[in-house]
Amino acid sequence: MDEFKRVNYDSPYKGMSVLIVDDFEAITRTLCSACEQMGFKNVYQARDGLEAVQFLSRMSVDVIISDWKMPKMDGLALLKKVRESKQHANVPFIMLTGNLYQSDVVQAIEAGVSEYLVKPFSKATLSERVHKAFVSPIKVGGVSRSENKSEQADNERQRTILVVDDEPSNLQVLGEVLKPNYKIKVCRSGKQALEICAKSNKPDLILLDIMMPEMDGLEVCSALKGDPETEFIPIIFVSALSQTDDVVKGLKLGAVDYIQKPVIPEIVLARVDTHIKAVIQREKLSAQIDSLIDASRHQDEALQTFCHDLRNPLTALHATLTGMISDNPDIELLKQSSEMLVQLIDNHSVLMELEHGEFSSTLGPVIVEHALNQVIASFQAKAEAKQLEIKQDIDPAHLYLGDEVLSYTMFSNLLVNAIEAAPDQSSINISSSREEDLLVIKVVNQGAVPQAIRQHFFDKFISSGKDSGRGVGAYSVRLCAKAQDGDVSMECDENSTILTLTMKAVD
């Protein structure tokens, strides 16, 4: 574990610490330099997720920047470990990766990533992502796709090709071939090529001669591929037929292709066009990922606003109906329906707060019998519609350390799952028992969980055999249990399913 320190200046990160987790030394150096310039007091390093976990067990940090692909423990596994820990559960986590798969982005968002940064990146982009991770982190939840017109326009701009060759005649030939379709830059040495690539307006592709004095093409390629800001610029080697061994070395260094001298214009244009299309495709995928992340952030904010605005008229409706004295069964049905809608919105709000680490409560004694009776009364009509019998074996003296709101949400989802899964005219058995310092609550219903989803039963959006199932019930139970320092497990056989809550008992 290494640490970088610098003199603080007046910045929003003055006094803060950052942990950088990456096994690629060049990336690590770039990140350390950027974080120092942003004003972080301490910049720590770890070479993989496992080393980072060990470090976090001893030290606290204010933000984590981690690569995805690493040995021993990758970035996604590290992210999940961080979110499971009490000490660092709410620490901003920025995922750095070259992966451009939407499924990876969704996994990271669902695991609780704060920001997602795709390679190649600039120091300005990193600074922007760090700022967003603190002030407006990505929210866990659904994501949608959107188009970014400014990115599309950028993808359609004229592309720049850098031609590097110490022979003026070669520069002239390649320039004439490419000029009708591309913007051309030329230089006659490896040193000049590196200087051009170090500027902000980098070329989209490089045609690089292998044999040059002072610094040959292989050295230039190695330098570019070792710099995080230039490693993704595609390089096509231009070589003589006798330089086959050097071409192989260049391809191993990261070059994407090669062209033999004397060049054939049609082949040059075809090779360049193919790799420029790959560059454009990568940029489009990167833009889609940015849009995906922005959509996730904005969608979550819009959903919270919608729930808040919907709750107000529902609350007024429920209060009005409750105040009406009537024997009309339709009025009673409206009362129950409005109450159920308010409860659903409250449950959703609690779930969102738990996912974001924003739910705060002081835990205290909760009476199991009282909490369960409230829930059973709310869903009695749902159980009667299937002719289900709810049997209780609850000790009135049993208490656990918890929260009333979380407990209501937790038991509601447990009971609803049992009611929906149980066959008609069967029973649901709820019991409590004391095991040393733990209170064990079991909910047993007939009917087995399908084998295909048993290992992922408590994951989000996992459902089977329910036409209207959203797949968040068991997921919500686990969140609520863990927020009360408890846990939940599931076991089943061919005929029944047992969900077991273990909570901290209160004497």
Buried (B, 14 or more C-beta within 10 A) or exposed (E): EEEBEBEEEEEEBEEBBBBBBBBBEBBBBBBBBBBBBBBBBBBBBBBBBBBBBEBBEEBEBBBBBBBBBBEBBBBBBBBBBBBEEEEBEBBBBBBBBBBBEBEBBBBBBBBBBBBBBBBBBBBEEBBBBBBBBBEEBBBBBBBEEBEBEEBEEEBEEEBBBBBBBBEEEBBEBBBEBBEEBBBBBBBBBBBBBBEBBEEEEBBBBBBBBBBBEEBBBBBBBBBBBBBBBBBBBBBBBBBBEEBEEBBEBBBEBBBBBBBBBEBEEEEBBEBBEEBBEEBBEBBBBBBBBBBBBBBBBBBBEEBBEEBEEEBEEBBEBBEEBEEEEEEEEEEEEBBBBBBBBBBEBBBBBBBBBBBBBEBEEEBEEBBBBEBBBBBBEBBEEBBEEEEBEBEBEBEEEBBBBBBBBBBBBBBBBBBBBBBBBBEEEBEBBBBBEBEEEBBBBBBBBBBBBEEEBBEEBBBBEBBBEEEEBEBBBBBBBBBBBBBBBBEBEBEBEEEBBBBBBBBBBBE
